Amino acid sequence: MALELLHPITADLRLARQLADLADEISMRYFTSRDLGVYVKEDRTHVTDGDRAVEQAIRERLEQERPSDSVFGEEYGTQGNSRRQWIIDPIDGTANFMRGVPIWATLISLVIDGRPAVGVVSAPALNRRWWGATGLGAYLDDDLADSNTATDRRIEVSGVESFNEAQISYGSLKYWQEEASVEPILELNERAWRSRTIGDFWPYMLVAEGSFELACEVGLQPYDMAALVPIIEEAGGTFTAIDGAEGPWHGTALATNGLLHDEALRLFRS
């Protein structure tokens, strides 16, 4: 009770984690299904029965628990206009999900007055869940299967101060060719110790854990990013667009351990 009086956001974080429990139960059922329905949307991206079922279930629970809040989800758009908005990506990594690759997650965020205040990233096929909330820190549970043991631990970004010691991820080179420029990516590859092209949520969580120092992508939507922001920031990192604009609203993402952020921004701006 004292914690909730000190941090009113605690009740929303608890709800977000409960929503993730609900999502995991549904998503894993579809992930192991032999007859998963897969469809192509108007924007030529894929959606599955699992995406739709997860988002519908989360919306129904939010209608019960937070009826005055608004909701913005990838599959069913925006409902309501409250200053408190829940942003949902039911399956981040649908291409992996539909091909049996375990790198996918449900992303749940509460945004208050335009700023992400709560973020939960739940990846049940990887047996991992991350969460963070303003003023409460960032955490990882790396044993979701064990519900009887507290396996949560606080996470923080690395202290690496130079790119020649940094591990980075930049998503798909194809999207950089289509949406922006490959020149900064080529230079990052030249400067960095190691680079990997892991996409979707995972490289950002690796930044928060201190395993990576930088993750960046283009061609994104707010539901791809909103849940990542509180986790990265509460872990001590920095999250902006590649032009330095704050928040998940600008179509691109640049997450770092904070120590390398200004140098990365200079590279992108040049």
PyMOL commands that set and color helices and strands:
alter all, ss='L'
color gray80, all
select helices_A, chain A and resi 2-6+10-31+49-65+94-99+124-126+163-165+173-179+183-191+202-209+222-225+228-234+261-269
alter helices_A, ss='H'
color red, helices_A
select strands_A, chain A and resi 38-40+46-48+70-73+77-79+84-92+105-112+115-123+128-133+137-141+152-154+167-169+194-196+214-218+238-240+252-256
alter strands_A, ss='S'
color yellow, strands_A
deselect
rebuild
show_as cartoon
